Amino acid sequence: MAFPARRVIVLCLSFLVSPLACGPHRYSSQSTAEVGAETTAAFLTADTLMPPTAGEIPQLPRYAVQPTEWYAYWMTRIDTVRQDTLEQTSFVRQYYLKTIRSLHPDGRIECTLRIDSLQARFAASGSSGVLERFSYDSRDSSDRANPNYAHLTALLGTEVRMLVTRDGQIDSIFGLEALLRRIRQLSPDTLPESLDELMKQRLEEQMYRPLQQEYLAFPPEPLDSTWSWRHEYPDMLASAFPMRNVAEYRILGVRPAGDRKLVEIQATLRSRPLQRRLRQGDMEATLRDEALSGSGLILIDAQQGYTVAKDIQLQTRFEVLLRDTVQKHSERFRQEARTRVQFQLVRRGWSKK
């Protein structure tokens, strides 16, 4: 394992988020559940919450959507990262439409996903003031016409395909070739064909894999009387230090939503380092003063398991001491970060296909 230089010791927030993890559409059938403002209000108030019962919640909850169903979501993510004197903030908000296409014999669900609206902002500042600023809004025609933003504009209206498992994991993402062709149409000089595979990987990792956060990490075994479960998994902090993450889920109760029932779930995350000291040659890195935690609420449909609303907040702090054991020189690197991720189901219904 390569020793991390100071410039690449950056916390990857996605490992924390993923387990807790509007334009007109072309579907003519009406939504059976307008779950925007109504369910948001229910999500934030406690007077409609009823204790969980076995008759209302499946013993083994799963993602159980059906072909021709469609789901329209707003997703918002806000990140703030402080690295010593540098502060970075980012904001991403997107509206996307997901349509269930088929059920595979092995149980995986094939769906298409289309982003219809996208806003993104980024700013980095230090002791001397603002160092960098970026802003994109798909509602702004000048942004859509800017060739520098072709990779973002190309996302709008372009469908990609996903396979999702019954336990809420994105198994694979494919069909990105159409997206690459559209980028070339919008800005022919920005994407040499030699970079196709790299570009597909970047698009998948940055724009589509984060939508894993929409799904609940369903219980691996049937629920017991505690109405709770947990997932443990390994990961890395600062691209180098092995960690053990524990995500815990507890069903708080059931809320009525018209003719359906919604399950409210509390999620918490904690993490501990498995190794605090790394060494390569004369260089040594020591992890110090780390604190990683997260919590939030998730609202899912009781029978089909699709997410209705989700609000997760994460905090992390750590310090790394880099030391040259021969030259006796040392340097400290400190980082604090906060992330908030929200999903809101706007509408759902059926297509004619």
JOTA-V965295 format. One record per backbone hydrogen bond with DSSP energy under -0.5 kcal/mol. CO is the residue of the C=O (numbers start at 1). NH is the residue of the N-H. E is the energy in kcal/mol with one decimal. If there is no record, write none. Layout:
BEGIN
co=CO nh=NH e=E
co=CO nh=NH e=E
END
This chain:
BEGIN
co=3 nh=5 e=-0.5
co=5 nh=8 e=-1.7
co=5 nh=9 e=-0.5
co=6 nh=9 e=-1.3
co=8 nh=10 e=-1.7
co=11 nh=13 e=-0.9
co=12 nh=15 e=-1.0
co=13 nh=16 e=-1.6
co=13 nh=17 e=-1.4
co=14 nh=18 e=-2.1
co=16 nh=20 e=-0.5
co=17 nh=20 e=-0.8
co=33 nh=35 e=-1.4
co=36 nh=40 e=-1.7
co=37 nh=41 e=-2.2
co=38 nh=42 e=-1.7
co=39 nh=43 e=-2.3
co=40 nh=44 e=-1.3
co=41 nh=45 e=-0.8
co=46 nh=49 e=-1.3
co=50 nh=254 e=-2.9
co=53 nh=56 e=-1.0
co=53 nh=57 e=-1.4
co=58 nh=61 e=-0.6
co=59 nh=223 e=-3.3
co=62 nh=64 e=-0.9
co=66 nh=69 e=-1.7
co=68 nh=351 e=-2.6
co=69 nh=100 e=-3.0
co=70 nh=349 e=-1.9
co=71 nh=98 e=-3.0
co=72 nh=346 e=-3.2
co=72 nh=347 e=-1.1
co=73 nh=96 e=-2.2
co=74 nh=344 e=-2.2
co=75 nh=94 e=-2.4
co=76 nh=342 e=-2.9
co=77 nh=92 e=-2.4
co=78 nh=340 e=-2.2
co=79 nh=90 e=-2.4
co=80 nh=338 e=-2.5
co=81 nh=83 e=-0.5
co=81 nh=88 e=-3.1
co=82 nh=84 e=-0.5
co=82 nh=336 e=-2.3
co=83 nh=86 e=-2.6
co=86 nh=83 e=-3.1
co=87 nh=125 e=-2.9
co=88 nh=81 e=-3.0
co=89 nh=123 e=-2.4
co=90 nh=79 e=-2.3
co=91 nh=121 e=-2.6
co=92 nh=77 e=-2.7
co=93 nh=119 e=-2.8
co=94 nh=75 e=-2.5
co=94 nh=96 e=-0.5
co=95 nh=116 e=-2.7
co=95 nh=117 e=-1.4
co=96 nh=73 e=-2.6
co=97 nh=114 e=-2.3
co=98 nh=71 e=-2.8
co=99 nh=101 e=-0.5
co=99 nh=112 e=-2.4
co=100 nh=68 e=-3.0
co=102 nh=104 e=-0.5
co=102 nh=110 e=-2.7
co=104 nh=107 e=-2.4
co=108 nh=104 e=-3.2
co=108 nh=110 e=-0.5
co=109 nh=111 e=-0.5
co=109 nh=164 e=-2.6
co=110 nh=101 e=-2.7
co=110 nh=102 e=-1.6
co=111 nh=162 e=-2.7
co=112 nh=99 e=-2.4
co=113 nh=160 e=-2.0
co=114 nh=97 e=-2.8
co=114 nh=116 e=-0.5
co=115 nh=157 e=-2.6
co=117 nh=95 e=-2.1
co=118 nh=138 e=-2.7
co=119 nh=93 e=-2.7
co=120 nh=136 e=-2.8
co=121 nh=91 e=-2.7
co=122 nh=134 e=-2.8
co=123 nh=89 e=-2.8
co=124 nh=131 e=-2.9
co=124 nh=132 e=-1.8
co=125 nh=87 e=-3.2
co=126 nh=129 e=-1.8
co=129 nh=126 e=-2.6
co=132 nh=124 e=-2.5
co=134 nh=122 e=-2.7
co=136 nh=120 e=-2.7
co=137 nh=140 e=-2.1
co=139 nh=141 e=-0.6
co=140 nh=144 e=-2.0
co=141 nh=145 e=-1.6
co=142 nh=146 e=-0.7
co=143 nh=146 e=-0.8
co=145 nh=147 e=-0.5
co=146 nh=149 e=-1.8
co=147 nh=150 e=-1.5
co=149 nh=152 e=-1.4
co=149 nh=153 e=-2.7
co=150 nh=154 e=-2.5
co=152 nh=155 e=-1.1
co=152 nh=156 e=-0.6
co=153 nh=156 e=-1.2
co=155 nh=115 e=-0.7
co=155 nh=158 e=-1.4
co=157 nh=159 e=-0.5
co=158 nh=115 e=-0.6
co=160 nh=113 e=-2.5
co=161 nh=174 e=-2.6
co=162 nh=111 e=-2.4
co=163 nh=171 e=-3.0
co=163 nh=172 e=-1.3
co=164 nh=109 e=-3.3
co=165 nh=168 e=-1.7
co=166 nh=63 e=-3.2
co=167 nh=218 e=-1.0
co=169 nh=165 e=-2.7
co=169 nh=171 e=-0.8
co=172 nh=163 e=-2.3
co=174 nh=161 e=-2.7
co=175 nh=178 e=-0.6
co=176 nh=180 e=-1.9
co=177 nh=181 e=-2.3
co=178 nh=182 e=-1.7
co=179 nh=183 e=-2.0
co=180 nh=184 e=-2.0
co=181 nh=185 e=-1.8
co=182 nh=186 e=-2.2
co=183 nh=187 e=-2.4
co=187 nh=190 e=-1.9
co=192 nh=195 e=-2.0
co=193 nh=196 e=-1.8
co=195 nh=199 e=-2.9
co=196 nh=200 e=-2.6
co=197 nh=201 e=-2.1
co=198 nh=202 e=-2.4
co=199 nh=203 e=-2.7
co=200 nh=204 e=-2.4
co=201 nh=205 e=-2.5
co=202 nh=206 e=-2.8
co=203 nh=207 e=-2.3
co=203 nh=208 e=-1.0
co=204 nh=208 e=-0.9
co=204 nh=209 e=-3.4
co=208 nh=211 e=-1.5
co=209 nh=212 e=-2.4
co=210 nh=213 e=-1.8
co=211 nh=214 e=-1.7
co=212 nh=215 e=-1.4
co=216 nh=218 e=-1.3
co=224 nh=227 e=-1.7
co=227 nh=251 e=-3.1
co=229 nh=249 e=-2.9
co=231 nh=247 e=-2.8
co=233 nh=245 e=-2.6
co=235 nh=243 e=-3.1
co=237 nh=240 e=-1.9
co=237 nh=241 e=-2.5
co=240 nh=242 e=-0.5
co=241 nh=237 e=-2.9
co=242 nh=274 e=-2.9
co=242 nh=275 e=-1.0
co=243 nh=235 e=-1.7
co=244 nh=272 e=-1.8
co=245 nh=233 e=-2.0
co=246 nh=248 e=-0.5
co=246 nh=270 e=-2.0
co=247 nh=231 e=-2.6
co=248 nh=268 e=-2.4
co=249 nh=229 e=-2.1
co=250 nh=252 e=-0.5
co=250 nh=266 e=-3.1
co=253 nh=264 e=-2.5
co=254 nh=50 e=-2.7
co=255 nh=262 e=-3.1
co=257 nh=260 e=-1.6
co=260 nh=257 e=-2.6
co=261 nh=302 e=-2.9
co=262 nh=255 e=-3.3
co=262 nh=264 e=-0.5
co=263 nh=300 e=-2.3
co=264 nh=252 e=-2.6
co=264 nh=253 e=-1.2
co=265 nh=298 e=-2.5
co=266 nh=250 e=-2.1
co=267 nh=296 e=-1.7
co=268 nh=248 e=-2.8
co=269 nh=294 e=-1.6
co=270 nh=246 e=-2.9
co=272 nh=244 e=-2.6
co=276 nh=287 e=-3.2
co=278 nh=285 e=-2.8
co=280 nh=283 e=-2.0
co=282 nh=325 e=-3.0
co=283 nh=280 e=-2.4
co=284 nh=323 e=-2.8
co=285 nh=278 e=-2.7
co=286 nh=321 e=-2.6
co=288 nh=319 e=-2.4
co=291 nh=317 e=-1.7
co=292 nh=271 e=-0.8
co=293 nh=315 e=-2.7
co=294 nh=269 e=-2.6
co=295 nh=313 e=-2.9
co=296 nh=267 e=-2.7
co=297 nh=311 e=-2.5
co=298 nh=265 e=-3.1
co=299 nh=308 e=-3.5
co=299 nh=309 e=-1.7
co=300 nh=263 e=-3.1
co=301 nh=305 e=-1.7
co=302 nh=58 e=-0.7
co=304 nh=64 e=-3.1
co=306 nh=301 e=-2.4
co=308 nh=345 e=-2.9
co=309 nh=299 e=-3.3
co=310 nh=343 e=-2.1
co=311 nh=297 e=-1.8
co=312 nh=341 e=-2.6
co=313 nh=295 e=-2.4
co=314 nh=339 e=-2.2
co=315 nh=293 e=-2.4
co=316 nh=337 e=-2.5
co=317 nh=291 e=-2.6
co=318 nh=335 e=-2.6
co=319 nh=288 e=-3.4
co=320 nh=322 e=-0.6
co=320 nh=333 e=-2.4
co=321 nh=286 e=-2.1
co=322 nh=331 e=-2.6
co=323 nh=284 e=-2.3
co=323 nh=325 e=-0.8
co=324 nh=328 e=-1.6
co=324 nh=329 e=-0.8
co=329 nh=324 e=-3.5
co=331 nh=322 e=-3.3
co=333 nh=320 e=-3.1
co=334 nh=84 e=-1.4
co=335 nh=318 e=-2.2
co=336 nh=82 e=-3.3
co=337 nh=316 e=-2.2
co=338 nh=80 e=-2.5
co=339 nh=314 e=-2.8
co=340 nh=78 e=-2.4
co=341 nh=312 e=-2.6
co=342 nh=76 e=-2.7
co=343 nh=310 e=-2.1
co=344 nh=74 e=-2.2
co=344 nh=346 e=-0.5
co=347 nh=72 e=-2.7
co=348 nh=32 e=-0.6
co=348 nh=33 e=-0.7
co=349 nh=70 e=-2.5
END
